[in-house]
Amino acid sequence: MSLIQPLIAAAPLALGWTTHGLLYRRRLTAARYCPLTQLLTRDGWEKAALRRVLRGNAAVAIVDLDGFKGVNDTFGHAAGDAVLKATGHRLHLWAGASDGTAGRLGGDEFALVMSADDFQSGIDQLHDLLTAPVDWQGQQLEVGASIGAVPTDGLTLSEALAHADRAMYQAKGSGGRRGPRRHQDAPQGRPEVTR
């Protein structure tokens, strides 16, 4: 028996496993991206954010859209989807210009990891970008954005996200107060920026 015969017999099996592996890899990659916004989902974003935080000089932000439910209730889910798509596109562009990565955590909540350089003024620019009206079927859909951000120096990613989340809820509770501010619960002199 020659060596060629067993190789020929094993070829279909090898092709099957190769095809299975490629399909599995595609599904895994697709699961890491939100099909609506094209942003990383929570798991994929956290992995990218951790890599960015480990490089140093990073900040994280949590963004929640204000008034999003009203858009869905008034205009329907297709309009809400248009707002989410526009938000995803805007966050992707802004994060790319800020040496960062954007992700969709779920619903109308998003996360960013970015350079800590000038992140306070950058959050003001991001807020303006996210609150620009979205054109949908001749309607101008408007939502607000509550943003909490904190530099990650000395914090784990999970600690930084907890501080950014708290700052975001304080921004939401302030009725959309404009501009950066410091919060009493910011960790020892660390500014948490809200918008």
Protein Blocks (a to p, Z undefined) as FASTA:
>chain_A
ZZklmmmmmmmmmmmmmmmmmmmmmmmmmmmpcfklopacfklmmmmmmmmmmnopiacd
ddddehklmmmmmnojklmmmmmmmmmmmmmmmmmmnopadddfbhjbccddddfehklm
mmmmmmmmmmpccdeehiacddddddddddfehpafklmmmmmmmmmmmmmmnoopacjd
ddfklgghiacddZZ
